[in-house]
Amino acid sequence: MIPMSLQQAAINTGGLVLGNSGNQQIIFSAITTDSREAMPESLFIALKGDNFNAHDFIDKALTQGAVACMLDEVRETPLPIIKVDNTLTALGQLAGSVRAQFDLPCIGITGSCGKTTVKEMIASILSNKGQVMATKGNFNNAIGVPLTLFRLTPEDQFAVIEMGASKAGDIDEIAQLVNPDVALITNVAAAHLQGMGTLEGVAKVKGELLDHLQAGGTAVLEQHSPWLVQWKSKLKSQQKLRTFSSTNAAADYYAAESQCLQQDDGKCTFVAITPVGDIDIQLSIPGKHNVENALAAMAAAMAVGASLADCQKGLAEISAVQGRLEILTGIQGCRIINDSYNANPQSLLVAMQLLSEFAGTKILVLGDMAELGDGAITAHSDAGKQAKALGLDGLYATGKLSHYCVAGFGKGAEHFHTKSELATAVLAKIKNSKVDADECTILVKGSRSAAMEEIVKILKQPAELNKASSICY
């Protein structure tokens, strides 16, 4: 972050620096909202949530090294204060002012599934051309996106920003801070329906990203999306469109042929057809769905200057992200697909399809999928039926809604009241299996609230014996 004075921060947020006049000239070079973090030369912004009020931790921020704080409640503290009307609003305003100081290509990404994978792919491709600042972890909401923008430095040559949403207006709120040169929508699926209502509602929210595309920017969209025409209507005459598809030759970026190499844990090779030529691509991550993710990433990265060679190298060297289709070695040599980070019906189907492609015994371990609204029961029942249709050998589930998955699957499925009981049953299944453990593959998946990573910890070998190959989805 470029250093900023308290006076500048107050001007950018409509706030007021309290105390003596010298406070206005105090400089900070980082921003944090977590009082548990070390804060050298930082401005501590005290946010509020349903179950917390960070104003209660100002003293902790002082001991952690903060040089000032931003509050919307005046509290007694030795720290210099910027008083604002609302700290969350001010967080966004301050992030927008930081973004405005940087004239560098910025790619904004949203979508129901695949956005984290595509973000990692784009960052890997562009790293062959220069320094890339990309979203870390799940910092993709109204707090995470500003904190990501604060990480920008003069040394950065590209920015890749992921944006998530759970309700109408979420993307609009954060996209106006990012103002991307490239706006990429991966897809629309049944995710966060509790807050967006219908697939049409999801498409509308994702399309909010296009409202903040730079004047000469490029939109990157699915060729086969039912909402392509709707999204295209948002583009201005000087804005460009690039489409992608793993199967549709009408797209600007598509796959002429592809092959998944099962002996290499489901990794794919394909021929990418692009407006500037064709190239062989070998992915370092598993899953046929990642062919389309790779094409989307190529379209976005090439829109800001990446070459075919950059794409080829970057897609072969993608960094691993924990909990997203992560291939692990489990006890007794069984294979674990750790996709426990999150779940919705589409991402679950993709993960089950990957599981079905492995040889030997295939077991699905599932927790509830959250935020599906009125369609939650049907979605879980359908998932069980899909698992059976894909030829999976067993389904072990826990959670209130997962009962419906078990019912949909039928014989071979079991429900457990606790994750501990589920883990015990899976371990027994592995140990008592008639096939060798190294011929058994277990997919573990569930929404963030299900915390299915606890099952993964039980099933995998000790870290020093474990070999992992992972990617986010």
C-alpha positions as CSV (number, residue, x, y, z in Angstrom):
1,M,0.0,0.0,0.0
2,I,1.2,3.5,-0.8
3,P,1.6,5.4,2.6
4,M,-1.3,7.7,3.5
5,S,-1.8,10.4,6.2
6,L,-4.8,10.4,8.5
7,Q,-5.8,13.7,7.0
8,Q,-5.9,12.1,3.5
9,A,-7.9,9.1,4.9
10,A,-10.4,11.4,6.5
11,I,-10.9,13.4,3.2
12,N,-11.4,10.1,1.3
13,T,-14.0,8.8,3.8
14,G,-15.7,12.0,4.8
15,G,-14.4,11.5,8.3
16,L,-12.8,13.8,10.9
17,V,-9.4,13.4,12.6
18,L,-9.9,13.9,16.3
19,G,-7.4,15.3,18.8
20,N,-4.5,17.7,18.2
21,S,-3.6,19.0,14.8
22,G,-0.5,16.9,14.6
23,N,-2.6,13.8,14.4
24,Q,-3.6,14.7,10.8
25,Q,0.0,14.2,9.6
26,I,0.4,10.8,11.1
27,I,1.3,8.3,8.3
28,F,0.1,4.7,8.0
29,S,1.2,2.2,5.4
30,A,-1.2,-0.7,6.0
31,I,-4.7,-1.3,7.1
32,T,-6.2,-4.1,9.2
33,T,-9.5,-5.0,10.7
34,D,-8.3,-7.9,12.9
35,S,-7.0,-7.0,16.3
36,R,-5.2,-10.3,16.6
37,E,-2.8,-9.4,13.8
38,A,0.5,-7.6,14.2
39,M,-0.1,-4.0,13.1
40,P,3.2,-2.1,12.5
41,E,2.4,1.2,10.9
42,S,-1.2,0.2,10.5
43,L,-4.6,1.9,10.6
44,F,-7.0,-0.3,12.6
45,I,-10.6,0.0,11.2
46,A,-13.1,-1.2,13.9
47,L,-15.9,-3.0,12.1
48,K,-19.1,-4.3,13.6
49,G,-21.0,-7.6,12.9
50,D,-24.0,-9.4,14.3
51,N,-21.9,-11.0,17.0
52,F,-18.9,-8.7,17.5
53,N,-17.9,-5.1,17.8
54,A,-14.2,-4.4,17.1
55,H,-14.4,-1.1,18.9
56,D,-14.1,-3.3,22.0
57,F,-10.6,-4.3,20.9
58,I,-8.9,-0.9,20.4
59,D,-6.6,-1.5,23.3
60,K,-5.5,-4.7,21.7
61,A,-4.8,-2.9,18.4
62,L,-2.6,-0.4,20.3
63,T,-0.5,-3.2,21.8
64,Q,-0.3,-4.9,18.4
65,G,1.4,-1.8,16.9
66,A,-1.4,0.2,15.3
67,V,-0.6,3.9,14.8
68,A,-4.2,5.1,14.6
69,C,-7.8,3.8,14.4
70,M,-11.0,4.5,12.5
71,L,-14.2,4.4,14.5
72,D,-17.8,5.2,14.2
73,E,-18.2,5.2,18.0
74,V,-16.0,7.5,20.0
75,R,-14.0,5.5,22.6
76,E,-11.3,6.4,25.1
77,T,-8.0,5.5,23.6
78,P,-4.4,6.8,23.3
79,L,-4.6,6.1,19.6
80,P,-5.3,8.9,17.2
81,I,-8.9,8.6,15.8
82,I,-10.5,9.1,12.5
83,K,-14.2,9.4,13.2
84,V,-16.6,8.3,10.4
85,D,-20.3,7.6,10.2
86,N,-19.9,3.9,9.3
87,T,-16.6,2.0,9.4
88,L,-17.7,-0.6,6.9
89,T,-18.7,2.1,4.4
90,A,-15.5,3.9,5.1
91,L,-13.5,0.8,4.5
92,G,-14.8,0.6,1.0
93,Q,-14.4,4.3,0.3
94,L,-10.7,4.1,1.5
95,A,-10.1,1.1,-0.7
96,G,-11.6,2.9,-3.7
97,S,-9.3,5.8,-3.2
98,V,-6.3,3.4,-3.0
99,R,-7.4,1.7,-6.3
100,A,-7.6,5.0,-8.0
101,Q,-3.9,5.6,-7.4
102,F,-2.9,2.6,-9.6
103,D,-3.0,2.6,-13.3
104,L,-2.4,-1.1,-14.0
105,P,-4.5,-3.8,-15.8
106,C,-7.1,-5.2,-13.4
107,I,-9.2,-8.3,-13.9
108,G,-12.4,-8.8,-11.9
109,I,-13.9,-12.2,-11.6
110,T,-17.2,-13.5,-10.3
111,G,-19.5,-16.5,-10.9
112,S,-21.3,-19.2,-9.0
113,C,-18.5,-21.8,-9.5
114,G,-14.9,-21.8,-10.6
115,K,-14.0,-18.2,-9.8
116,T,-11.2,-19.1,-7.4
117,T,-9.8,-21.7,-9.8
118,V,-9.9,-19.1,-12.7
119,K,-8.3,-16.5,-10.4
120,E,-5.4,-18.8,-9.7
121,M,-5.0,-19.7,-13.4
122,I,-5.0,-16.0,-14.4
123,A,-2.5,-15.1,-11.7
124,S,-0.2,-18.0,-12.8
125,I,-0.4,-17.0,-16.4
126,L,0.3,-13.3,-15.8
127,S,3.2,-14.1,-13.4
128,N,5.2,-14.9,-16.5
129,K,4.9,-11.2,-17.5
130,G,5.3,-9.4,-14.2
131,Q,4.3,-9.1,-10.6
132,V,0.7,-10.0,-9.9
133,M,-1.4,-9.0,-6.9
134,A,-4.3,-11.5,-6.5
135,T,-7.0,-12.2,-4.0
136,K,-5.8,-14.4,-1.2
137,G,-8.1,-17.2,0.2
138,N,-11.7,-16.2,0.4
139,F,-11.2,-12.4,0.6
140,N,-13.9,-11.8,-2.0
141,N,-16.7,-9.9,-0.1
142,A,-17.4,-6.3,1.1
143,I,-14.6,-6.7,3.6
144,G,-12.2,-9.0,1.7
145,V,-12.1,-7.0,-1.5
146,P,-11.1,-3.7,0.1
147,L,-8.4,-5.5,2.2
148,T,-7.2,-7.0,-1.1
149,L,-7.0,-3.6,-2.8
150,F,-5.0,-2.2,0.2
151,R,-2.3,-4.8,-0.7
152,L,-1.5,-3.0,-4.0
153,T,2.0,-1.6,-4.3
154,P,3.9,0.4,-7.0
155,E,5.7,-2.8,-7.9
156,D,2.5,-4.6,-9.0
157,Q,2.0,-4.9,-12.7
158,F,-1.4,-6.7,-12.7
159,A,-4.3,-7.1,-10.3
160,V,-6.6,-10.1,-10.2
161,I,-9.6,-9.6,-7.9
162,E,-12.2,-12.3,-7.1
163,M,-15.7,-11.1,-6.1
164,G,-18.4,-13.2,-4.4
165,A,-22.0,-12.4,-3.6
166,S,-24.8,-13.8,-1.4
167,K,-27.5,-11.3,-2.2
168,A,-28.6,-8.6,-4.7
169,G,-26.3,-5.6,-4.8
170,D,-23.2,-7.4,-3.4
171,I,-21.3,-7.4,-6.6
172,D,-22.4,-3.8,-7.4
173,E,-21.0,-2.6,-4.1
174,I,-17.5,-4.1,-4.5
175,A,-17.1,-3.9,-8.3
176,Q,-17.4,-0.1,-8.1
177,L,-14.2,-0.2,-6.0
178,V,-12.4,-2.4,-8.4
179,N,-13.4,-0.8,-11.8
180,P,-11.8,-3.7,-13.7
181,D,-10.3,-3.6,-17.2
182,V,-11.5,-7.1,-17.7
183,A,-14.8,-8.4,-16.3
184,L,-15.1,-12.2,-16.2
185,I,-18.2,-14.2,-15.2
186,T,-17.4,-17.9,-15.0
187,N,-21.0,-19.2,-14.9
188,V,-24.4,-19.1,-13.1
189,A,-25.5,-22.0,-10.9
190,A,-27.8,-22.7,-8.0
191,A,-25.7,-21.1,-5.3
192,H,-26.8,-18.6,-2.6
193,L,-30.4,-18.9,-3.7
194,Q,-31.5,-18.0,-0.2
195,G,-30.3,-14.5,-0.9
196,M,-30.9,-14.2,-4.6
197,G,-34.1,-16.2,-5.1
198,T,-33.7,-17.8,-8.5
199,L,-31.1,-18.5,-11.2
200,E,-32.3,-15.4,-12.9
201,G,-31.6,-13.5,-9.7
202,V,-28.1,-15.0,-9.6
203,A,-27.5,-14.0,-13.2
204,K,-28.6,-10.4,-12.5
205,V,-26.3,-10.1,-9.5
206,K,-23.3,-11.6,-11.4
207,G,-24.0,-9.2,-14.3
208,E,-23.6,-6.2,-11.9
209,L,-19.8,-6.7,-12.5
210,L,-20.3,-5.5,-16.1
211,D,-21.8,-2.2,-14.9
212,H,-18.3,-1.2,-13.6
213,L,-16.2,-2.4,-16.5
214,Q,-13.7,0.3,-17.7
215,A,-14.7,2.3,-20.8
216,G,-12.3,0.4,-23.1
217,G,-12.5,-2.8,-21.2
218,T,-13.2,-6.4,-22.2
219,A,-16.0,-8.7,-20.9
220,V,-15.2,-12.4,-20.8
221,L,-18.4,-14.6,-20.8
222,E,-19.6,-18.1,-21.4
223,Q,-20.6,-18.7,-25.1
224,H,-23.3,-21.1,-24.1
225,S,-24.7,-19.1,-21.1
226,P,-28.5,-18.6,-21.2
227,W,-27.8,-15.1,-20.0
228,L,-25.2,-14.1,-22.7
229,V,-27.6,-11.9,-24.6
230,Q,-28.7,-10.2,-21.3
231,W,-25.1,-9.5,-20.3
232,K,-24.1,-8.4,-23.8
233,S,-26.8,-5.7,-23.7
234,K,-24.9,-4.1,-20.8
235,L,-21.8,-3.5,-22.8
236,K,-21.0,-0.1,-24.4
237,S,-19.9,0.4,-27.9
238,Q,-16.2,0.8,-27.0
239,Q,-16.2,-2.3,-24.8
240,K,-15.1,-5.6,-26.2
241,L,-16.5,-9.1,-25.8
242,R,-14.6,-12.4,-25.7
243,T,-16.4,-15.7,-25.2
244,F,-15.2,-19.1,-24.0
245,S,-16.5,-22.7,-24.2
246,S,-15.0,-26.2,-23.8
247,T,-17.3,-27.5,-26.6
248,N,-18.8,-24.7,-28.7
249,A,-16.7,-23.7,-31.7
250,A,-18.5,-20.4,-31.9
251,A,-16.6,-19.2,-28.9
252,D,-13.5,-17.1,-29.3
253,Y,-11.7,-19.5,-27.0
254,Y,-12.6,-23.2,-27.2
255,A,-11.1,-26.7,-26.9
256,A,-10.7,-28.6,-30.2
257,E,-10.0,-31.8,-28.4
258,S,-9.2,-32.9,-24.8
259,Q,-8.2,-35.9,-22.9
260,C,-8.1,-36.6,-19.2
261,L,-5.2,-38.7,-18.1
262,Q,-6.5,-40.9,-15.3
263,Q,-3.1,-42.2,-14.4
264,D,-2.1,-38.6,-13.5
265,D,-5.0,-38.1,-11.1
266,G,-7.5,-36.9,-13.7
267,K,-5.4,-34.1,-15.2
268,C,-6.3,-33.0,-18.7
269,T,-4.5,-32.0,-21.9
270,F,-6.3,-30.1,-24.7
271,V,-5.8,-28.0,-27.8
272,A,-6.9,-24.4,-27.1
273,I,-8.3,-22.6,-30.2
274,T,-7.8,-18.8,-29.8
275,P,-8.1,-15.7,-32.0
276,V,-4.3,-15.6,-32.3
277,G,-3.6,-19.2,-32.9
278,D,-3.8,-22.7,-31.4
279,I,-1.7,-24.3,-28.6
280,D,-1.4,-27.5,-26.6
281,I,-2.3,-27.0,-23.0
282,Q,-1.5,-29.4,-20.2
283,L,-3.2,-28.7,-16.9
284,S,-1.6,-29.4,-13.5
285,I,-5.0,-29.8,-11.8
286,P,-7.7,-32.5,-12.0
287,G,-11.1,-32.4,-13.6
288,K,-12.6,-32.1,-17.1
289,H,-14.4,-28.9,-16.0
290,N,-11.1,-27.2,-15.6
291,V,-10.7,-27.2,-19.4
292,E,-13.4,-24.5,-19.5
293,N,-11.9,-22.7,-16.6
294,A,-8.6,-22.6,-18.4
295,L,-10.1,-21.2,-21.5
296,A,-11.8,-18.4,-19.5
297,A,-8.5,-17.7,-17.8
298,M,-6.7,-17.5,-21.2
299,A,-9.3,-15.1,-22.6
300,A,-8.9,-12.8,-19.6
301,A,-5.1,-12.9,-19.4
302,M,-4.6,-12.4,-23.1
303,A,-6.9,-9.4,-23.0
304,V,-4.2,-7.7,-20.9
305,G,-1.2,-8.8,-22.9
306,A,-0.4,-12.4,-22.1
307,S,0.9,-14.6,-24.9
308,L,0.0,-18.1,-25.8
309,A,3.3,-19.2,-24.4
310,D,2.5,-17.4,-21.1
311,C,-0.8,-19.3,-21.0
312,Q,0.8,-22.7,-21.7
313,K,3.4,-22.2,-19.0
314,G,1.1,-20.7,-16.4
315,L,-1.6,-23.4,-16.7
316,A,1.0,-26.1,-16.3
317,E,2.3,-24.4,-13.0
318,I,-0.8,-23.5,-11.1
319,S,-0.3,-23.1,-7.3
320,A,-2.2,-25.4,-5.0
321,V,-5.1,-24.1,-2.9
322,Q,-6.2,-26.2,0.1
323,G,-9.6,-27.8,0.2
324,R,-10.5,-27.4,-3.5
325,L,-10.4,-30.7,-5.4
326,E,-7.2,-31.5,-3.5
327,I,-5.8,-35.0,-4.1
328,L,-4.4,-36.4,-0.9
329,T,-3.1,-39.8,0.2
330,G,-5.2,-41.2,3.1
331,I,-4.7,-44.0,5.6
332,Q,-3.7,-47.3,4.2
333,G,-2.9,-45.6,0.8
334,C,-6.5,-44.7,-0.1
335,R,-7.0,-41.6,-2.3
336,I,-8.9,-38.6,-0.8
337,I,-10.4,-35.8,-2.9
338,N,-10.6,-33.0,-0.4
339,D,-13.2,-30.6,-1.8
340,S,-14.4,-29.6,1.6
341,Y,-14.0,-25.8,1.3
342,N,-17.5,-25.2,0.0
343,A,-20.4,-26.7,-2.0
344,N,-23.4,-26.0,-4.2
345,P,-25.3,-28.4,-6.5
346,Q,-23.1,-27.6,-9.6
347,S,-19.8,-27.8,-7.9
348,L,-20.9,-31.0,-6.1
349,L,-21.9,-32.6,-9.5
350,V,-18.5,-31.6,-11.0
351,A,-16.7,-33.2,-8.0
352,M,-18.8,-36.4,-8.2
353,Q,-18.0,-36.6,-12.0
354,L,-14.3,-36.5,-11.2
355,L,-14.7,-39.1,-8.5
356,S,-16.6,-41.4,-10.9
357,E,-13.6,-41.4,-13.3
358,F,-11.3,-43.1,-10.9
359,A,-10.9,-46.9,-10.8
360,G,-11.8,-49.0,-7.8
361,T,-14.2,-48.3,-5.0
362,K,-15.6,-44.7,-5.1
363,I,-17.2,-43.2,-1.9
364,L,-18.9,-39.9,-1.4
365,V,-18.7,-38.3,2.1
366,L,-21.0,-35.4,2.2
367,G,-22.1,-32.6,4.5
368,D,-25.1,-30.2,3.9
369,M,-25.1,-27.6,1.2
370,A,-26.1,-24.3,2.6
371,E,-28.1,-21.2,1.4
372,L,-30.2,-23.0,-1.2
373,G,-33.5,-21.5,0.0
374,D,-36.8,-23.3,-0.8
375,G,-35.0,-25.6,-3.2
376,A,-32.7,-27.1,-0.6
377,I,-34.5,-30.4,-0.1
378,T,-34.8,-31.0,-3.8
379,A,-31.2,-30.1,-4.4
380,H,-30.0,-32.6,-1.9
381,S,-32.3,-35.4,-3.1
382,D,-31.2,-34.8,-6.7
383,A,-27.5,-35.0,-5.6
384,G,-28.1,-38.4,-4.1
385,K,-29.8,-39.6,-7.3
386,Q,-26.9,-38.2,-9.4
387,A,-24.4,-40.0,-7.2
388,K,-26.1,-43.3,-7.7
389,A,-26.4,-42.6,-11.5
390,L,-22.7,-41.9,-11.7
391,G,-22.0,-45.4,-10.3
392,L,-20.6,-44.4,-6.9
393,D,-20.2,-47.3,-4.6
394,G,-21.3,-45.6,-1.4
395,L,-22.6,-42.4,0.2
396,Y,-21.8,-41.4,3.8
397,A,-23.6,-38.2,4.9
398,T,-24.1,-36.0,8.0
399,G,-26.3,-32.9,8.5
400,K,-30.0,-32.1,8.6
401,L,-30.4,-31.8,4.8
402,S,-28.1,-34.7,3.9
403,H,-30.9,-37.1,4.9
404,Y,-32.4,-36.3,1.5
405,C,-29.2,-37.2,-0.3
406,V,-29.2,-40.6,1.4
407,A,-32.8,-41.2,0.4
408,G,-32.0,-40.2,-3.2
409,F,-29.1,-42.6,-3.3
410,G,-30.9,-45.5,-1.8
411,K,-29.1,-48.8,-0.9
412,G,-25.5,-48.2,-0.1
413,A,-26.0,-44.8,1.6
414,E,-25.9,-44.1,5.3
415,H,-26.6,-41.1,7.4
416,F,-24.8,-40.2,10.7
417,H,-25.8,-37.8,13.5
418,T,-22.2,-36.6,14.0
419,K,-19.0,-36.2,11.9
420,S,-17.2,-38.4,14.4
421,E,-19.6,-41.3,13.8
422,L,-19.3,-40.8,10.0
423,A,-15.5,-40.8,10.2
424,T,-15.5,-44.0,12.2
425,A,-17.7,-45.7,9.6
426,V,-15.6,-44.6,6.7
427,L,-12.4,-45.8,8.4
428,A,-14.1,-49.2,9.0
429,K,-15.1,-49.3,5.4
430,I,-11.6,-48.7,4.3
431,K,-10.1,-51.3,6.7
432,N,-12.7,-53.9,5.9
433,S,-12.9,-53.3,2.2
434,K,-12.4,-56.4,-0.1
435,V,-10.4,-54.2,-2.4
436,D,-6.9,-52.8,-1.7
437,A,-7.1,-49.4,0.1
438,D,-5.0,-47.9,-2.7
439,E,-7.9,-48.7,-5.1
440,C,-10.3,-46.7,-3.0
441,T,-11.1,-43.0,-3.6
442,I,-13.1,-40.9,-1.2
443,L,-14.6,-37.5,-2.1
444,V,-15.2,-35.2,1.0
445,K,-17.5,-32.2,0.3
446,G,-19.9,-29.8,2.0
447,S,-20.6,-26.2,2.5
448,R,-18.3,-24.0,4.6
449,S,-20.7,-24.3,7.6
450,A,-20.5,-28.1,7.5
451,A,-16.7,-28.0,8.3
452,M,-16.1,-31.3,6.5
453,E,-12.3,-30.6,6.6
454,E,-12.5,-32.2,10.0
455,I,-13.3,-35.5,8.3
456,V,-10.3,-35.0,5.9
457,K,-8.0,-34.6,8.9
458,I,-9.1,-37.9,10.3
459,L,-8.8,-39.8,7.0
460,K,-5.5,-38.5,5.7
461,Q,-2.1,-39.7,6.6
462,P,0.3,-37.6,8.8
463,A,1.5,-34.5,7.0
464,E,5.0,-35.7,6.7
465,L,3.8,-38.8,4.8
466,N,1.2,-37.0,2.7
467,K,1.6,-36.0,-0.9
468,A,-0.9,-33.5,-2.2
469,S,-1.9,-32.0,-5.6
470,S,-4.6,-29.3,-5.2
471,I,-6.6,-26.6,-6.9
472,C,-9.5,-24.4,-5.9
473,Y,-13.0,-24.7,-7.4
